[in-house]
């Protein structure tokens, strides 16, 4: 059984076929958030702190950490800012982190200060990226998100995207990286632009699980991009893609409908044993009070029950949805 182990200084989480769905909180990302980008550049991390605490309280299993503010100020050094952000976040919460950057130097700088076993987000099938990122993952013994695009861009053909994922898995083996330490992002297309996007990703996830035996992830909100009432689409997509075999997603855990869908899928998949987390989260649920679920306590927030457990300008992770 494929299991990807990630860890903070104090907590280990397993991403796997027989594990609860891993929710990777997307909010610590200045892409598309000019106010947050300006704050981070000015050394103000109040919003970062707020987002970190809120996402964990809402049920995030992990947190994605991105400090790509160079679009605001080209002179800003992303490695230094990412390191500072990592240090602040891992000093606040005990969940594992995902190091999110398209800058190799920033990833390596963050790996040097990371506690535990973070997830690297990400590597693509481009030769330059393979040669830069895979040796780092091998050196620090950390898992990596593999995005199914290469020098030719994002193919509309799901078979091509599968072939790119297979190429990354094979190249990773050359560096001693096992398939269980690769989490493939098969790329979710916007359903409003590509009518078969849902069917494509369901089929891809099944192939990745059955043929490559790898865990999978996605920028969840990509599916609803451009549509009204996006969170309704997202909430409907979640149990379907989990049913197809996806094991994690970069998403906004502060959306009650989406987290409710995750928790329900865990119950129906049998990964929430005895419905423990569902009952603990919703036992005081009162629809008459507006229909919103109460915020779970930090002790019960993880969809993994403890140990069981993007950046818009690039593929593989949507910008945080407000």
C-alpha positions in Angstrom: 0.0 0.0 0.0 1.4 3.4 -1.1 2.1 5.7 1.8 3.8 9.1 1.7 5.0 10.2 5.1 5.3 13.9 5.9 6.0 15.4 9.2 6.5 18.5 11.3 8.8 18.6 14.4 6.1 16.9 16.4 3.5 15.3 14.1 3.6 12.7 11.4 0.9 12.5 8.7 0.5 9.7 6.2 -0.9 10.4 2.7 -2.2 7.1 1.4 -4.9 5.1 -0.3 -6.1 3.8 3.1 -5.8 7.1 4.9 -8.2 10.0 5.4 -8.0 12.6 2.6 -5.1 15.0 3.2 -6.2 18.7 3.1 -3.3 21.0 2.3 -4.3 24.5 3.3 -3.8 26.9 0.4 -4.1 30.3 2.1 -0.5 31.2 2.8 0.1 32.4 -0.8 0.3 36.0 -1.9 -0.6 35.1 -5.5 -3.7 37.2 -6.4 -3.7 38.7 -2.9 -2.0 42.1 -3.3 -2.6 43.1 0.3 -1.0 40.0 1.6 1.9 40.4 -0.8 2.5 44.0 0.3 2.3 43.0 4.0 4.8 40.2 3.6 7.3 42.5 1.8 6.9 45.0 4.5 7.7 42.4 7.2 4.1 42.3 8.4 3.1 38.7 8.9 -0.2 39.3 10.7 -2.3 37.8 7.9 0.1 34.8 7.5 -0.3 34.1 11.3 -4.1 34.5 11.1 -4.3 32.2 8.0 -2.1 29.6 9.5 -4.1 29.4 12.8 -7.5 29.5 11.1 -6.7 26.8 8.5 -5.5 24.4 11.2 -8.5 25.1 13.4 -10.8 24.5 10.3 -9.3 21.1 9.7 -6.2 21.4 7.5 -3.9 18.3 7.6 -1.0 20.3 6.2 -0.3 23.9 5.2 1.2 25.0 1.9 3.6 27.9 2.3 4.3 30.2 -0.7 6.2 33.5 -0.6 6.3 34.4 -4.3 5.8 38.2 -4.1 8.3 39.0 -6.9 5.5 40.2 -9.1 5.0 43.1 -6.7 8.7 43.9 -6.2 11.2 42.3 -8.6 14.0 43.1 -6.2 12.5 41.0 -3.4 14.5 37.9 -2.7 12.1 35.0 -2.5 14.4 32.6 -0.7 14.8 34.9 2.3 11.1 35.7 2.5 10.2 32.0 2.2 12.6 31.1 4.9 11.1 33.7 7.2 7.6 32.7 6.5 8.4 29.0 7.1 10.0 29.8 10.4 7.0 31.8 11.5 4.4 29.2 10.5 6.2 26.2 11.9 6.6 28.1 15.1 2.8 28.5 15.3 1.3 25.2 14.2 2.3 21.5 14.5 1.1 20.3 11.1 3.5 19.4 8.4 4.3 22.0 5.7 4.4 22.0 1.9 7.2 24.2 0.5 5.7 25.9 -2.5 7.9 27.7 -4.9 9.0 27.7 -8.6 12.4 29.1 -7.5 14.9 26.3 -6.8 17.0 28.5 -4.5 14.0 29.2 -2.5 13.1 25.6 -2.1 16.6 24.7 -1.0 16.7 27.6 1.5 13.4 26.4 3.0 14.5 22.8 3.2 17.5 23.9 5.3 15.2 25.4 8.0 12.3 23.0 7.7 11.6 20.9 10.7 10.4 17.3 10.2 9.7 16.1 6.7 8.1 18.7 4.5 6.6 18.2 1.0 8.2 20.0 -1.9 5.8 21.7 -4.3 6.9 21.1 -7.0 8.7 19.5 -9.9 7.5 19.3 -13.5 8.6 17.1 -16.4 10.8 19.9 -17.8 14.4 18.7 -18.0 15.7 21.8 -16.2 13.3 21.2 -13.3 14.0 17.5 -13.1 17.7 18.1 -12.8 17.3 20.9 -10.3 14.6 19.6 -7.9 15.0 15.8 -7.8 18.6 15.9 -6.5 17.4 18.3 -3.7 14.6 15.9 -2.8 17.0 13.0 -2.7 19.5 15.0 -0.6 17.0 16.0 2.0 15.0 12.8 1.8 11.6 14.5 1.2 8.6 13.8 -1.0 7.7 15.9 -3.9 4.6 17.0 -5.9 5.1 16.0 -9.6 3.1 18.2 -12.0 2.1 16.6 -15.3 3.4 19.2 -17.7 6.7 19.6 -19.5 8.4 21.9 -22.0 5.4 21.5 -24.4 3.1 23.0 -21.8 -0.1 21.5 -20.5 -1.6 18.9 -22.8 -5.3 18.6 -23.4 -4.8 14.9 -23.9 -4.9 13.1 -20.5 -2.8 10.3 -21.9 0.0 12.7 -22.5 -0.3 14.0 -19.0 -0.1 10.4 -17.7 3.0 9.9 -19.8 4.7 13.0 -18.2 3.9 11.7 -14.7 5.4 8.3 -15.6 8.5 10.1 -16.9 8.9 12.0 -13.6 8.4 8.8 -11.6 11.1 7.0 -13.7 13.5 9.9 -13.5 13.0 10.1 -9.7 14.0 6.5 -9.4 17.4 7.4 -10.9 18.0 9.5 -7.8 16.8 6.8 -5.4 13.4 8.4 -4.9 10.6 5.8 -4.5 7.1 6.1 -6.0 5.7 6.5 -2.6 7.5 9.7 -2.2 6.0 11.2 -5.3 2.6 12.9 -5.2 1.3 13.4 -8.7 -0.8 16.4 -9.7 -2.5 15.3 -12.9 -3.7 18.8 -13.6 -7.3 19.7 -13.1 -8.7 21.8 -16.0 -11.5 24.3 -15.5 -14.8 22.6 -16.1 -16.3 25.8 -17.5 -13.7 25.7 -20.3 -13.2 22.0 -20.8 -16.4 20.1 -20.4 -14.7 16.7 -19.9 -12.3 18.1 -17.2 -14.0 16.1 -14.5 -14.0 12.8 -16.4 -10.4 13.4 -17.5 -9.1 13.8 -13.9 -11.2 10.9 -12.6 -9.7 8.6 -15.2 -6.2 9.9 -14.7 -6.3 9.5 -11.0 -7.4 5.8 -11.3 -4.5 5.2 -13.8 -2.0 6.9 -11.6 -3.1 4.8 -8.6 -3.4 1.5 -10.4 -0.4 1.7 -12.8 2.1 3.9 -11.1 0.9 3.3 -7.6 1.4 6.9 -6.6 -0.5 9.3 -4.4 -2.2 12.3 -6.0 -3.1 15.9 -5.4 -4.4 18.9 -7.2 -5.2 22.6 -7.0 -8.8 21.9 -6.1 -10.4 25.2 -7.0 -9.1 25.0 -10.6 -12.1 22.9 -11.4 -14.5 25.8 -10.8 -12.4 28.7 -12.2 -14.6 31.2 -14.1 -17.9 29.9 -12.8 -20.3 31.5 -10.4 -20.8 30.0 -6.9 -17.4 28.2 -7.2 -17.6 26.6 -3.8 -20.6 24.6 -4.8 -18.8 23.1 -7.7 -15.7 22.5 -5.5 -17.8 20.7 -2.8 -19.4 18.5 -5.4 -16.0 17.7 -7.0 -14.4 16.6 -3.7 -16.2 13.3 -3.0 -16.1 12.4 -6.7 -12.4 12.8 -7.1 -11.8 11.1 -3.7 -13.9 8.2 -5.0 -11.7 8.0 -8.0 -8.7 7.6 -5.7 -7.2 11.1 -5.1 -5.5 11.2 -1.7 -4.9 14.9 -1.1 -5.6 18.4 -2.4 -4.4 22.0 -2.1 -7.6 23.8 -1.0 -9.2 26.3 1.3 -10.2 24.5 4.5 -12.0 27.5 5.8 -15.0 26.8 3.5 -17.4 24.7 5.6 -19.2 23.1 2.6 -15.9 21.9 1.2 -14.6 20.5 4.5 -18.0 18.9 5.1 -17.6 17.1 1.8 -14.1 15.9 2.7 -15.3 14.6 6.1 -18.3 12.9 4.5 -16.1 11.2 1.9 -13.8 10.0 4.7 -16.8 8.4 6.5 -18.1 6.7 3.3 -14.6 5.5 2.3 -14.1 3.9 5.7 -11.1 6.1 6.6 -12.9 7.8 9.5 -13.1 4.8 11.7 -16.4 4.5 13.6 -17.3 8.0 12.2 -15.2 9.4 15.0 -14.1 12.7 13.4 -17.5 13.3 11.8 -19.3 12.9 15.2 -16.7 14.9 17.1 -17.0 17.8 14.5 -20.7 17.8 14.0 -22.4 16.5 17.1 -23.4 20.1 18.1 -24.4 21.0 14.6 -27.6 23.2 14.6 -29.0 24.0 11.1 -31.4 26.5 12.6 -28.4 28.7 13.4 -27.7 29.4 9.8 -26.6 26.0 8.5 -22.9 26.6 9.0 -21.0 23.9 10.9 -19.3 25.0 14.1 -15.6 25.4 13.8 -14.0 22.2 15.1 -11.6 22.5 18.0 -7.9 22.1 17.1 -7.9 18.7 18.8 -10.4 17.4 16.4 -9.6 19.5 13.4 -7.3 17.2 11.4 -9.1 15.1 8.8 -6.6 12.5 9.6 -7.4 12.2 13.3 -3.9 13.0 14.4 -1.2 10.6 13.3 -3.5 8.7 10.9 -4.0 11.3 9.3 0.0 27.7 -6.1 0.6 29.9 -7.5 -1.8 31.0 -10.3 0.9 31.9 -12.7 2.1 28.3 -12.8 0.2 25.1 -13.1 -0.5 22.6 -10.3 -1.9 25.0 -7.7 -4.7 27.5 -8.0 -4.4 30.8 -6.3 -6.2 30.8 -2.9 -9.9 31.4 -3.3 -11.1 34.1 -1.0 
